Structures are given as structure tokens and as C-alpha cells.
């Protein structure tokens, strides 16, 4: 999970948002534990499934019916499907902010588990 703060030239520069990503490198892994991705819904503003190019077709089928889940191509950096923004309750906003402010900086934000 990442906390994003838009730059000064952004339209909504005063508003931070959270971004959850789930990286999958095989189709088998993508379907193995769907609750892993579902666990992030409502806990980040945006959630993306990130896959390499050879998985795009299967991943598009996977995310097609879920408006809260976007799709990102790891090889090209292209966003293939943008998710709808979710409402994050104040409890999770505080947890994410606390993690961003006080976490060990050597640990990537992705290691935070909701």
C-alpha cells in the first residue's frame, strides 16, 4: 500500500490518496486466493492488479466485473483499467497514515497487510 501526495501542479494537490497493488506473475497465482485482493477493498482509495504482458487477457477477464479493481501492465507501465475510487473509513485512513509516518523506512509500504 502506498500513500500518494499529488504535486503542486495537480488539480487536487491538497488531497492525498492510498493505492493498493497486488502483483501476480502467473494465472494460477491470480486465481489461487481471491480473498487476498478482496481484503483490500474499502481499505485503500484505489486497488490495482498488476500483471506481466503475457497475462493481460486472463487478467482482464478477472477484473472485468469488479469496478473497484484496476489493471496495470507490469511490462509497459500502462493502466488498462482504472478502478472506481473507494470510500476508506477513518479507522483505515488513520492506520495508513500512521504506517506512512512511523514505519521503518527500509520496509516497502507494500509489506503493510490490512
Secondary structure by P-SEA (a helix, b strand, c coil): cbbbbbccccccccccbbbbbbbbcccccccccaaaaaaaccccccccccccccaaaaaaaaacccccbbbbccccccccbbbcbbbbcaaaaaaaaaaacccccccccccccc
